[in-house]
Amino acid sequence: MEEFSTEEAVKEAMENAEAMAEETEADVTEASDENTSEESSKESTKEEKDGKKPFKKKEKKKDKRDEQIEQLTDRVTRQMAEFENFRRRTEQEKAQMFGNGAKAIIEKVLPVVDNFERGLATVEEGADPFADGMLMIYKQLLTTLEEAGVKPIEAVGKEFNPDFHNAVMHVEDDEVGENIVVEEFQKGYMYNDSVVRHSMVKVAN
């Protein structure tokens, strides 16, 4: 039986001690990493609860092509808005020009209507076939004007209104109210909502 020397025992003990030390160091390192990961997760959760956003890396600058696309898109949007405004403005101008042209033509037709009324006022209906024919033409003319938006202004018996009436005479009359139109010398007309010709009237009181 071989004898176990003291030197060999010491050497074996040292090797065992080193092996145990390495295992202990590995366990400590692993535990430390786990603790660090757990603390980092807790801090992230705490920041989310506190309403703080986690730190993000700085975003990269936009690509030049993206910037050009944004600029072109903005330019096209502005041009479309300008075109829409131009279209609306043009439609309004056209409507205004049409209205002004229509009023100018109506002003020239109204004297013809006045002459019809003066001539027909001197004859009785049914007394003369020619006069009856003129009366029919006169009524047709009034119907056409009415369909185009032209209508006479009411005057006699109405309160004087400078927006529709033009007072050329004044009379005192206790039988009618104050500022009442008692006679119409020339009939006034409106085209849609605008006055083409004011009524020429006599006002009482």
Z-matrix of the N, CA and C atoms (Angstrom, degrees):
N
C 1 1.450
C 2 1.510 1 109.12
N 3 1.398 2 114.61 1 127.35
C 4 1.459 3 119.31 2 -177.29
C 5 1.511 4 109.59 3 -76.62
N 6 1.306 5 113.02 4 145.93
C 7 1.465 6 118.96 5 178.35
C 8 1.516 7 108.75 6 -86.50
N 9 1.343 8 115.67 7 142.19
C 10 1.465 9 122.97 8 -179.82
C 11 1.507 10 107.92 9 -93.51
N 12 1.361 11 116.63 10 108.89
C 13 1.473 12 121.20 11 -174.34
C 14 1.506 13 110.47 12 -74.60
N 15 1.282 14 114.12 13 157.38
C 16 1.481 15 121.31 14 179.17
C 17 1.507 16 110.69 15 -66.64
N 18 1.317 17 117.36 16 -35.63
C 19 1.458 18 121.40 17 -177.41
C 20 1.516 19 110.42 18 -65.42
N 21 1.318 20 117.38 19 -42.23
C 22 1.455 21 120.89 20 179.55
C 23 1.531 22 111.04 21 -67.20
N 24 1.303 23 116.65 22 -36.22
C 25 1.474 24 120.42 23 178.82
C 26 1.513 25 110.96 24 -64.62
N 27 1.317 26 115.25 25 -42.62
C 28 1.472 27 119.23 26 179.31
C 29 1.513 28 110.75 27 -63.35
N 30 1.364 29 115.91 28 -43.08
C 31 1.458 30 120.66 29 -178.73
C 32 1.526 31 110.69 30 -62.70
N 33 1.337 32 117.52 31 -43.53
C 34 1.461 33 121.41 32 -179.97
C 35 1.518 34 111.67 33 -65.42
N 36 1.310 35 115.82 34 -37.45
C 37 1.470 36 119.82 35 178.74
C 38 1.519 37 111.25 36 -65.65
N 39 1.329 38 117.16 37 -38.55
C 40 1.460 39 121.01 38 179.37
C 41 1.525 40 110.64 39 -66.46
N 42 1.335 41 117.42 40 -40.53
C 43 1.460 42 120.66 41 179.62
C 44 1.531 43 110.91 42 -64.60
N 45 1.338 44 115.50 43 -41.13
C 46 1.468 45 119.00 44 177.54
C 47 1.521 46 111.92 45 -63.87
N 48 1.324 47 115.34 46 -38.39
C 49 1.471 48 120.07 47 -179.60
C 50 1.521 49 110.71 48 -66.18
N 51 1.346 50 117.85 49 -41.55
C 52 1.463 51 121.41 50 179.21
C 53 1.536 52 110.88 51 -64.43
N 54 1.354 53 115.62 52 -40.82
C 55 1.465 54 118.92 53 179.40
C 56 1.523 55 111.21 54 -63.80
N 57 1.322 56 116.30 55 -41.38
C 58 1.468 57 120.25 56 178.54
C 59 1.525 58 111.10 57 -65.61
N 60 1.341 59 115.76 58 -36.78
C 61 1.463 60 119.95 59 -179.97
C 62 1.525 61 111.02 60 -65.52
N 63 1.355 62 116.36 61 -40.61
C 64 1.475 63 120.10 62 179.01
C 65 1.529 64 111.30 63 -65.15
N 66 1.345 65 116.84 64 -41.41
C 67 1.469 66 119.74 65 178.36
C 68 1.526 67 111.63 66 -63.38
N 69 1.341 68 114.48 67 -41.31
C 70 1.475 69 119.14 68 179.02
C 71 1.519 70 111.49 69 -63.07
N 72 1.350 71 116.23 70 -42.50
C 73 1.472 72 120.92 71 -179.48
C 74 1.533 73 110.60 72 -64.17
N 75 1.336 74 118.09 73 -39.46
C 76 1.464 75 121.78 74 178.83
C 77 1.524 76 110.94 75 -64.28
N 78 1.352 77 115.58 76 -41.83
C 79 1.467 78 119.22 77 179.16
C 80 1.522 79 111.16 78 -64.04
N 81 1.322 80 116.37 79 -40.66
C 82 1.470 81 120.56 80 -179.43
C 83 1.516 82 110.60 81 -65.03
N 84 1.357 83 116.04 82 -42.20
C 85 1.474 84 119.98 83 179.77
C 86 1.521 85 111.39 84 -63.12
N 87 1.335 86 116.45 85 -42.78
C 88 1.466 87 120.63 86 179.91
C 89 1.507 88 111.14 87 -65.04
N 90 1.293 89 117.58 88 -40.77
C 91 1.468 90 121.36 89 178.38
C 92 1.504 91 111.20 90 -65.24
N 93 1.344 92 115.24 91 -38.99
C 94 1.466 93 119.82 92 179.57
C 95 1.515 94 110.79 93 -64.46
N 96 1.359 95 116.56 94 -41.19
C 97 1.473 96 119.73 95 178.71
C 98 1.513 97 110.76 96 -64.27
N 99 1.352 98 116.63 97 -40.59
C 100 1.464 99 119.68 98 178.77
C 101 1.508 100 111.60 99 -63.63
N 102 1.330 101 116.91 100 -41.24
C 103 1.469 102 120.82 101 178.91
C 104 1.518 103 111.18 102 -64.01
N 105 1.356 104 115.72 103 -41.79
C 106 1.472 105 119.72 104 -179.75
C 107 1.519 106 110.59 105 -63.52
N 108 1.345 107 116.82 106 -43.08
C 109 1.468 108 120.72 107 179.42
C 110 1.517 109 111.11 108 -64.67
N 111 1.342 110 116.59 109 -39.85
C 112 1.466 111 120.86 110 179.59
C 113 1.515 112 111.07 111 -66.31
N 114 1.352 113 116.58 112 -41.36
C 115 1.472 114 120.00 113 179.76
C 116 1.523 115 110.43 114 -65.93
N 117 1.356 116 117.23 115 -39.71
C 118 1.460 117 120.55 116 178.96
C 119 1.524 118 110.49 117 -63.32
N 120 1.359 119 116.26 118 -40.79
C 121 1.466 120 119.67 119 178.84
C 122 1.515 121 111.06 120 -65.74
N 123 1.346 122 116.83 121 -38.80
C 124 1.469 123 120.54 122 178.37
C 125 1.523 124 110.88 123 -64.64
N 126 1.342 125 116.62 124 -42.54
C 127 1.462 126 119.56 125 -179.63
C 128 1.526 127 110.85 126 -63.51
N 129 1.357 128 116.74 127 -41.08
C 130 1.460 129 120.50 128 178.77
C 131 1.517 130 110.87 129 -62.96
N 132 1.368 131 116.34 130 -42.47
C 133 1.466 132 120.22 131 178.27
C 134 1.518 133 111.31 132 -64.41
N 135 1.338 134 116.90 133 -38.61
C 136 1.457 135 121.40 134 179.69
C 137 1.513 136 110.72 135 -65.40
N 138 1.347 137 116.87 136 -40.90
C 139 1.463 138 119.86 137 179.16
C 140 1.530 139 110.64 138 -64.67
N 141 1.340 140 116.79 139 -37.81
C 142 1.455 141 118.91 140 178.82
C 143 1.517 142 111.09 141 -66.46
N 144 1.365 143 115.82 142 -39.62
C 145 1.473 144 118.69 143 178.37
C 146 1.522 145 111.26 144 -66.04
N 147 1.306 146 117.50 145 -37.63
C 148 1.472 147 121.22 146 -178.86
C 149 1.515 148 111.96 147 -75.87
N 150 1.328 149 117.72 148 -4.74
C 151 1.456 150 119.96 149 179.46
C 152 1.508 151 112.79 150 87.67
N 153 1.306 152 117.65 151 6.87
C 154 1.450 153 120.24 152 179.64
C 155 1.514 154 109.11 153 -88.00
N 156 1.308 155 115.89 154 135.95
C 157 1.440 156 120.59 155 178.12
C 158 1.522 157 109.73 156 -82.01
N 159 1.295 158 117.17 157 138.08
C 160 1.461 159 119.10 158 178.07
C 161 1.512 160 111.04 159 -62.43
N 162 1.271 161 116.24 160 150.82
C 163 1.458 162 122.50 161 -177.15
C 164 1.520 163 110.05 162 -64.64
N 165 1.317 164 114.82 163 131.09
C 166 1.454 165 120.41 164 178.49
C 167 1.518 166 109.26 165 -118.55
N 168 1.283 167 112.13 166 151.94
C 169 1.455 168 116.75 167 177.62
C 170 1.517 169 110.02 168 -70.85
N 171 1.271 170 117.28 169 151.48
C 172 1.456 171 123.33 170 -179.10
C 173 1.521 172 109.55 171 -62.90
N 174 1.361 173 114.65 172 130.80
C 175 1.445 174 118.98 173 -177.61
C 176 1.521 175 110.55 174 -69.54
N 177 1.293 176 112.35 175 150.29
C 178 1.456 177 117.64 176 179.28
C 179 1.521 178 110.01 177 -74.17
N 180 1.308 179 117.35 178 155.44
C 181 1.452 180 122.05 179 178.68
C 182 1.523 181 110.00 180 -67.10
N 183 1.354 182 115.44 181 150.91
C 184 1.451 183 120.14 182 -179.64
C 185 1.519 184 110.39 183 -66.73
N 186 1.307 185 113.21 184 149.35
C 187 1.448 186 118.90 185 177.18
C 188 1.533 187 109.83 186 -71.19
N 189 1.329 188 117.09 187 148.14
C 190 1.462 189 121.30 188 -178.14
C 191 1.522 190 110.99 189 -61.44
N 192 1.306 191 117.14 190 -35.02
C 193 1.453 192 119.53 191 178.72
C 194 1.521 193 111.68 192 -65.98
N 195 1.341 194 117.11 193 -38.53
C 196 1.464 195 120.15 194 176.43
C 197 1.524 196 111.00 195 -63.70
N 198 1.321 197 117.00 196 -40.44
C 199 1.465 198 120.38 197 178.45
C 200 1.524 199 110.79 198 -63.70
N 201 1.334 200 116.73 199 -42.48
C 202 1.461 201 119.83 200 178.20
C 203 1.522 202 111.47 201 -63.54
N 204 1.332 203 116.69 202 -39.64
C 205 1.471 204 120.04 203 177.96
C 206 1.522 205 110.71 204 -62.93
N 207 1.325 206 117.62 205 -42.91
C 208 1.471 207 121.48 206 178.50
C 209 1.532 208 110.62 207 -62.69
N 210 1.332 209 116.65 208 -43.21
C 211 1.466 210 120.26 209 179.70
C 212 1.521 211 111.17 210 -63.43
N 213 1.321 212 116.93 211 -44.75
C 214 1.461 213 120.21 212 179.61
C 215 1.526 214 111.63 213 -65.69
N 216 1.328 215 116.62 214 -39.83
C 217 1.464 216 120.18 215 177.50
C 218 1.525 217 111.12 216 -62.28
N 219 1.319 218 116.44 217 -43.38
C 220 1.466 219 120.61 218 178.35
C 221 1.523 220 110.98 219 -63.55
N 222 1.332 221 116.30 220 -40.44
C 223 1.460 222 119.90 221 -179.94
C 224 1.524 223 111.24 222 -64.95
N 225 1.338 224 116.59 223 -43.45
C 226 1.469 225 120.61 224 179.34
C 227 1.528 226 110.76 225 -63.83
N 228 1.344 227 116.70 226 -40.43
C 229 1.468 228 120.54 227 179.14
C 230 1.523 229 110.63 228 -62.29
N 231 1.331 230 116.65 229 -42.93
C 232 1.468 231 120.16 230 179.47
C 233 1.531 232 110.98 231 -64.82
N 234 1.327 233 116.47 232 -42.00
C 235 1.464 234 119.66 233 -179.56
C 236 1.522 235 111.18 234 -65.39
N 237 1.332 236 117.24 235 -37.73
C 238 1.462 237 120.07 236 177.37
C 239 1.523 238 110.83 237 -64.18
N 240 1.336 239 117.12 238 -40.97
C 241 1.466 240 120.72 239 178.32
C 242 1.526 241 110.58 240 -64.88
N 243 1.338 242 116.72 241 -41.55
C 244 1.465 243 120.19 242 178.38
C 245 1.525 244 110.95 243 -64.56
N 246 1.320 245 116.83 244 -39.81
C 247 1.464 246 120.11 245 178.82
C 248 1.525 247 111.16 246 -64.85
N 249 1.345 248 116.88 247 -40.30
C 250 1.463 249 120.33 248 178.94
C 251 1.521 250 110.84 249 -64.01
N 252 1.335 251 117.33 250 -41.26
C 253 1.469 252 120.79 251 176.33
C 254 1.525 253 110.99 252 -63.94
N 255 1.332 254 116.42 253 -41.06
C 256 1.461 255 120.59 254 178.49
C 257 1.525 256 110.80 255 -63.12
N 258 1.340 257 116.50 256 -41.51
C 259 1.463 258 120.21 257 -179.94
C 260 1.523 259 111.12 258 -63.04
N 261 1.326 260 116.26 259 -44.29
C 262 1.472 261 119.33 260 179.16
C 263 1.523 262 111.13 261 -64.69
N 264 1.327 263 115.79 262 -43.02
C 265 1.461 264 119.14 263 179.98
C 266 1.522 265 111.29 264 -63.84
N 267 1.332 266 116.47 265 -38.20
C 268 1.460 267 120.52 266 178.82
C 269 1.522 268 111.18 267 -65.97
N 270 1.338 269 117.24 268 -42.09
C 271 1.463 270 120.61 269 178.22
C 272 1.530 271 111.31 270 -62.20
N 273 1.338 272 116.56 271 -40.99
C 274 1.464 273 119.90 272 177.76
C 275 1.520 274 111.34 273 -63.89
N 276 1.335 275 115.91 274 -41.88
C 277 1.464 276 119.62 275 179.78
C 278 1.527 277 111.04 276 -65.87
N 279 1.344 278 116.18 277 -39.67
C 280 1.465 279 119.53 278 177.53
C 281 1.523 280 111.02 279 -62.66
N 282 1.340 281 115.69 280 -44.82
C 283 1.464 282 119.37 281 179.73
C 284 1.525 283 110.90 282 -62.72
N 285 1.328 284 116.32 283 -39.80
C 286 1.461 285 120.16 284 179.02
C 287 1.530 286 111.28 285 -65.98
N 288 1.337 287 115.52 286 -42.95
C 289 1.464 288 119.57 287 178.36
C 290 1.524 289 111.18 288 -63.71
N 291 1.332 290 116.62 289 -40.65
C 292 1.468 291 120.09 290 177.99
C 293 1.522 292 110.50 291 -62.77
N 294 1.343 293 116.12 292 -43.56
C 295 1.462 294 119.68 293 178.98
C 296 1.516 295 112.40 294 -62.70
N 297 1.336 296 116.12 295 -42.06
C 298 1.472 297 119.52 296 179.05
C 299 1.532 298 110.87 297 -64.94
N 300 1.343 299 115.89 298 -40.52
C 301 1.460 300 118.83 299 178.48
C 302 1.518 301 111.89 300 -65.54
N 303 1.330 302 116.60 301 -41.06
C 304 1.463 303 120.20 302 178.90
C 305 1.529 304 110.93 303 -63.37
N 306 1.330 305 116.70 304 -42.23
C 307 1.464 306 119.72 305 179.16
C 308 1.523 307 110.99 306 -63.27
N 309 1.327 308 117.16 307 -38.74
C 310 1.466 309 120.34 308 179.87
C 311 1.529 310 111.04 309 -63.32
N 312 1.338 311 116.85 310 -40.17
C 313 1.472 312 120.07 311 179.11
C 314 1.525 313 110.47 312 -69.45
N 315 1.334 314 116.72 313 -40.97
C 316 1.467 315 120.46 314 -179.83
C 317 1.527 316 110.48 315 -62.34
N 318 1.316 317 117.26 316 -40.22
C 319 1.465 318 120.82 317 178.89
C 320 1.535 319 111.08 318 -59.69
N 321 1.331 320 116.33 319 -34.03
C 322 1.469 321 119.69 320 179.49
C 323 1.523 322 111.57 321 -78.63
N 324 1.329 323 117.99 322 -26.19
C 325 1.467 324 121.25 323 -179.64
C 326 1.524 325 111.49 324 -81.11
N 327 1.334 326 117.59 325 -29.96
C 328 1.470 327 120.61 326 -175.35
C 329 1.526 328 113.56 327 -58.52
N 330 1.343 329 120.77 328 -39.69
C 331 1.469 330 118.75 329 175.97
C 332 1.523 331 113.33 330 -59.64
N 333 1.336 332 117.91 331 -30.97
C 334 1.459 333 121.24 332 176.64
C 335 1.527 334 109.51 333 -66.41
N 336 1.349 335 115.85 334 -41.27
C 337 1.461 336 120.09 335 176.63
C 338 1.527 337 110.40 336 -62.24
N 339 1.327 338 117.13 337 -41.05
C 340 1.468 339 120.76 338 178.87
C 341 1.529 340 110.77 339 -61.55
N 342 1.315 341 117.77 340 -41.71
C 343 1.474 342 120.81 341 -179.42
C 344 1.524 343 110.95 342 -66.79
N 345 1.340 344 116.73 343 -37.93
C 346 1.460 345 119.34 344 175.19
C 347 1.521 346 110.01 345 -58.81
N 348 1.325 347 116.84 346 -46.02
C 349 1.464 348 120.96 347 -177.01
C 350 1.523 349 111.35 348 -65.80
N 351 1.331 350 118.04 349 -39.39
C 352 1.470 351 120.55 350 178.48
C 353 1.528 352 110.96 351 -65.66
N 354 1.327 353 115.29 352 -42.78
C 355 1.468 354 118.02 353 -179.15
C 356 1.516 355 112.26 354 -68.70
N 357 1.325 356 117.79 355 -41.80
C 358 1.464 357 120.68 356 -178.50
C 359 1.516 358 112.19 357 -72.14
N 360 1.331 359 116.99 358 -20.76
C 361 1.468 360 119.61 359 179.81
C 362 1.524 361 111.90 360 -70.02
N 363 1.309 362 117.55 361 -16.30
C 364 1.473 363 120.78 362 -176.37
C 365 1.529 364 112.77 363 -94.61
N 366 1.322 365 117.38 364 -6.32
C 367 1.474 366 119.90 365 -178.31
C 368 1.522 367 109.55 366 -123.72
N 369 1.308 368 115.62 367 156.59
C 370 1.447 369 121.12 368 177.54
C 371 1.525 370 109.65 369 -94.51
N 372 1.309 371 114.83 370 145.04
C 373 1.460 372 119.91 371 -179.35
C 374 1.531 373 109.42 372 -69.45
N 375 1.334 374 116.16 373 129.31
C 376 1.470 375 121.48 374 179.49
C 377 1.508 376 113.12 375 92.37
N 378 1.318 377 119.18 376 -9.29
C 379 1.462 378 121.56 377 -178.02
C 380 1.516 379 111.63 378 -81.78
N 381 1.302 380 118.57 379 -28.85
C 382 1.460 381 122.44 380 -175.84
C 383 1.531 382 108.72 381 -138.43
N 384 1.336 383 117.30 382 122.87
C 385 1.479 384 119.28 383 178.70
C 386 1.526 385 112.84 384 -58.00
N 387 1.326 386 116.21 385 -37.99
C 388 1.471 387 118.77 386 179.22
C 389 1.528 388 110.86 387 -64.18
N 390 1.328 389 117.42 388 -42.46
C 391 1.458 390 121.96 389 178.36
C 392 1.530 391 110.70 390 -64.73
N 393 1.328 392 114.79 391 -36.83
C 394 1.472 393 118.23 392 177.76
C 395 1.535 394 110.63 393 -64.38
N 396 1.321 395 116.02 394 -38.49
C 397 1.468 396 119.91 395 177.01
C 398 1.525 397 111.42 396 -64.07
N 399 1.329 398 116.38 397 -41.26
C 400 1.467 399 120.14 398 177.53
C 401 1.533 400 111.25 399 -65.11
N 402 1.325 401 116.09 400 -35.55
C 403 1.455 402 120.10 401 178.02
C 404 1.530 403 110.88 402 -64.66
N 405 1.322 404 116.36 403 -41.03
C 406 1.457 405 119.91 404 178.44
C 407 1.533 406 111.27 405 -63.86
N 408 1.343 407 115.92 406 -39.98
C 409 1.464 408 119.73 407 178.07
C 410 1.525 409 110.29 408 -65.04
N 411 1.325 410 116.12 409 -40.24
C 412 1.464 411 121.31 410 179.01
C 413 1.531 412 111.02 411 -61.90
N 414 1.327 413 116.80 412 -44.90
C 415 1.468 414 120.43 413 179.23
C 416 1.535 415 111.23 414 -65.15
N 417 1.329 416 115.36 415 -38.18
C 418 1.465 417 118.84 416 177.56
C 419 1.531 418 110.81 417 -64.61
N 420 1.326 419 116.69 418 -38.59
C 421 1.459 420 121.14 419 178.23
C 422 1.525 421 111.20 420 -63.60
N 423 1.338 422 116.79 421 -43.18
C 424 1.466 423 120.44 422 178.70
C 425 1.533 424 110.98 423 -64.53
N 426 1.338 425 116.33 424 -39.79
C 427 1.472 426 119.77 425 179.06
C 428 1.530 427 110.78 426 -63.55
N 429 1.328 428 115.95 427 -41.05
C 430 1.458 429 120.19 428 179.17
C 431 1.525 430 111.06 429 -64.29
N 432 1.315 431 116.66 430 -43.01
C 433 1.466 432 120.30 431 178.54
C 434 1.529 433 111.40 432 -64.22
N 435 1.327 434 115.29 433 -39.66
C 436 1.471 435 118.94 434 179.53
C 437 1.528 436 111.26 435 -64.74
N 438 1.319 437 116.79 436 -40.42
C 439 1.462 438 120.50 437 177.57
C 440 1.529 439 111.48 438 -64.85
N 441 1.324 440 117.12 439 -27.43
C 442 1.460 441 121.42 440 178.79
C 443 1.523 442 112.51 441 -83.49
N 444 1.341 443 116.47 442 -3.06
C 445 1.459 444 119.78 443 178.02
C 446 1.513 445 114.17 444 102.90
N 447 1.323 446 117.33 445 10.42
C 448 1.466 447 121.58 446 -179.34
C 449 1.528 448 108.71 447 -98.87
N 450 1.323 449 115.88 448 131.03
C 451 1.458 450 119.78 449 178.17
C 452 1.530 451 109.61 450 -143.66
N 453 1.355 452 116.98 451 148.61
C 454 1.471 453 119.67 452 -179.27
C 455 1.524 454 111.91 453 -73.58
N 456 1.305 455 115.88 454 153.11
C 457 1.467 456 122.17 455 178.17
C 458 1.524 457 108.95 456 -89.17
N 459 1.313 458 116.32 457 131.08
C 460 1.470 459 120.55 458 177.04
C 461 1.523 460 108.89 459 -73.17
N 462 1.312 461 115.94 460 135.46
C 463 1.469 462 118.97 461 -174.86
C 464 1.525 463 112.64 462 -133.12
N 465 1.320 464 118.59 463 -63.25
C 466 1.459 465 121.99 464 -173.30
C 467 1.527 466 110.21 465 -62.30
N 468 1.348 467 115.32 466 128.35
C 469 1.455 468 121.87 467 -179.60
C 470 1.524 469 113.25 468 86.59
N 471 1.314 470 118.28 469 -5.60
C 472 1.456 471 122.32 470 179.57
C 473 1.530 472 109.96 471 -97.73
N 474 1.306 473 115.18 472 157.51
C 475 1.464 474 120.25 473 175.78
C 476 1.527 475 109.84 474 -70.68
N 477 1.328 476 114.46 475 137.59
C 478 1.462 477 119.12 476 -178.12
C 479 1.533 478 110.46 477 -60.58
N 480 1.332 479 114.83 478 131.63
C 481 1.453 480 121.87 479 178.57
C 482 1.529 481 108.18 480 -132.69
N 483 1.315 482 117.63 481 113.64
C 484 1.478 483 119.59 482 -177.14
C 485 1.523 484 113.36 483 -62.76
N 486 1.326 485 117.50 484 -16.76
C 487 1.465 486 119.18 485 177.86
C 488 1.528 487 111.61 486 -72.47
N 489 1.359 488 116.21 487 -23.65
C 490 1.462 489 120.16 488 -177.68
C 491 1.524 490 113.35 489 -121.37
N 492 1.323 491 117.39 490 -23.67
C 493 1.461 492 121.28 491 -173.10
C 494 1.529 493 111.04 492 -115.89
N 495 1.337 494 113.32 493 148.16
C 496 1.457 495 120.81 494 175.16
C 497 1.530 496 107.94 495 -120.89
N 498 1.344 497 116.23 496 105.64
C 499 1.464 498 120.75 497 -175.29
C 500 1.531 499 109.52 498 -80.55
N 501 1.346 500 115.67 499 120.44
C 502 1.469 501 120.85 500 178.96
C 503 1.526 502 111.37 501 -111.06
N 504 1.336 503 116.34 502 -11.89
C 505 1.471 504 120.42 503 177.74
C 506 1.517 505 109.16 504 -143.08
N 507 1.355 506 114.03 505 154.88
C 508 1.454 507 120.71 506 178.12
C 509 1.521 508 108.89 507 -133.90
N 510 1.334 509 116.56 508 138.66
C 511 1.450 510 120.95 509 -177.68
C 512 1.523 511 109.68 510 -139.68
N 513 1.338 512 115.73 511 147.91
C 514 1.454 513 121.11 512 175.18
C 515 1.522 514 108.81 513 -95.18
N 516 1.317 515 115.82 514 123.20
C 517 1.467 516 120.56 515 -177.55
C 518 1.529 517 107.86 516 -147.15
N 519 1.359 518 115.01 517 114.00
C 520 1.463 519 119.82 518 -178.33
C 521 1.528 520 112.81 519 -74.71
N 522 1.315 521 117.17 520 -14.25
C 523 1.460 522 120.27 521 -177.67
C 524 1.531 523 112.76 522 -79.47
N 525 1.319 524 118.02 523 -15.37
C 526 1.476 525 121.22 524 179.68
C 527 1.530 526 108.58 525 -118.84
N 528 1.294 527 114.67 526 165.09
C 529 1.452 528 119.84 527 -178.94
C 530 1.524 529 112.42 528 -74.22
N 531 1.313 530 114.37 529 -179.96
C 532 1.464 531 120.92 530 -178.69
C 533 1.529 532 109.98 531 -79.55
N 534 1.314 533 114.63 532 137.21
C 535 1.460 534 121.86 533 174.77
C 536 1.531 535 112.01 534 63.02
N 537 1.347 536 115.89 535 40.24
C 538 1.460 537 121.77 536 -179.08
C 539 1.527 538 109.49 537 -108.37
N 540 1.321 539 116.22 538 138.92
C 541 1.467 540 121.52 539 177.85
C 542 1.532 541 108.38 540 -76.36
N 543 1.342 542 116.87 541 123.94
C 544 1.460 543 120.90 542 -177.39
C 545 1.529 544 112.51 543 -108.98
N 546 1.319 545 117.31 544 -17.14
C 547 1.462 546 119.05 545 -179.37
C 548 1.533 547 109.39 546 -153.30
N 549 1.342 548 115.43 547 145.91
C 550 1.465 549 121.01 548 179.29
C 551 1.529 550 108.52 549 -118.78
N 552 1.328 551 116.55 550 122.07
C 553 1.460 552 121.42 551 -179.88
C 554 1.542 553 111.68 552 -90.76
N 555 1.294 554 115.69 553 -34.57
C 556 1.464 555 120.06 554 177.93
C 557 1.529 556 108.46 555 -142.93
N 558 1.320 557 115.46 556 129.65
C 559 1.467 558 120.47 557 -176.28
C 560 1.536 559 110.53 558 -72.92
N 561 1.322 560 114.35 559 137.13
C 562 1.458 561 120.11 560 176.34
C 563 1.523 562 111.34 561 -98.03
N 564 1.339 563 115.50 562 158.55
C 565 1.461 564 120.56 563 -177.18
C 566 1.530 565 110.35 564 -137.24
N 567 1.326 566 112.89 565 153.24
C 568 1.471 567 120.73 566 176.00
C 569 1.520 568 109.16 567 -122.19
N 570 1.328 569 115.08 568 146.54
C 571 1.462 570 121.14 569 172.69
C 572 1.519 571 107.27 570 -114.49
N 573 1.330 572 116.25 571 111.17
C 574 1.460 573 122.59 572 -172.64
C 575 1.539 574 108.84 573 57.22
N 576 1.328 575 118.88 574 -111.45
C 577 1.470 576 120.51 575 -178.03
C 578 1.527 577 112.94 576 -109.44
N 579 1.303 578 118.37 577 10.34
C 580 1.462 579 121.31 578 -178.28
C 581 1.524 580 110.42 579 -117.73
N 582 1.314 581 116.01 580 148.00
C 583 1.458 582 122.00 581 -178.70
C 584 1.527 583 109.58 582 -81.76
N 585 1.343 584 115.37 583 126.03
C 586 1.463 585 120.14 584 175.27
C 587 1.516 586 109.79 585 -89.22
N 588 1.329 587 115.32 586 -42.05
C 589 1.472 588 120.51 587 178.49
C 590 1.517 589 109.06 588 -147.95
N 591 1.322 590 117.26 589 129.03
C 592 1.460 591 122.22 590 177.94
C 593 1.520 592 110.75 591 -71.35
N 594 1.323 593 115.37 592 149.25
C 595 1.468 594 120.27 593 174.83
C 596 1.528 595 109.39 594 -74.53
N 597 1.320 596 116.36 595 133.72
C 598 1.458 597 121.90 596 176.82
C 599 1.533 598 107.63 597 -92.35
N 600 1.350 599 118.05 598 114.63
C 601 1.455 600 120.55 599 -166.94
C 602 1.537 601 112.33 600 -134.24
N 603 1.364 602 112.41 601 168.63
C 604 1.472 603 121.90 602 171.92
C 605 1.529 604 106.75 603 -112.60
N 606 1.326 605 116.89 604 132.68
C 607 1.453 606 122.86 605 -174.88
C 608 1.519 607 109.84 606 -114.06
N 609 1.334 608 116.11 607 138.29
C 610 1.458 609 121.59 608 179.79
C 611 1.528 610 110.31 609 -99.50
N 612 1.335 611 113.35 610 144.56
C 613 1.461 612 122.18 611 173.05
C 614 1.527 613 111.81 612 56.19
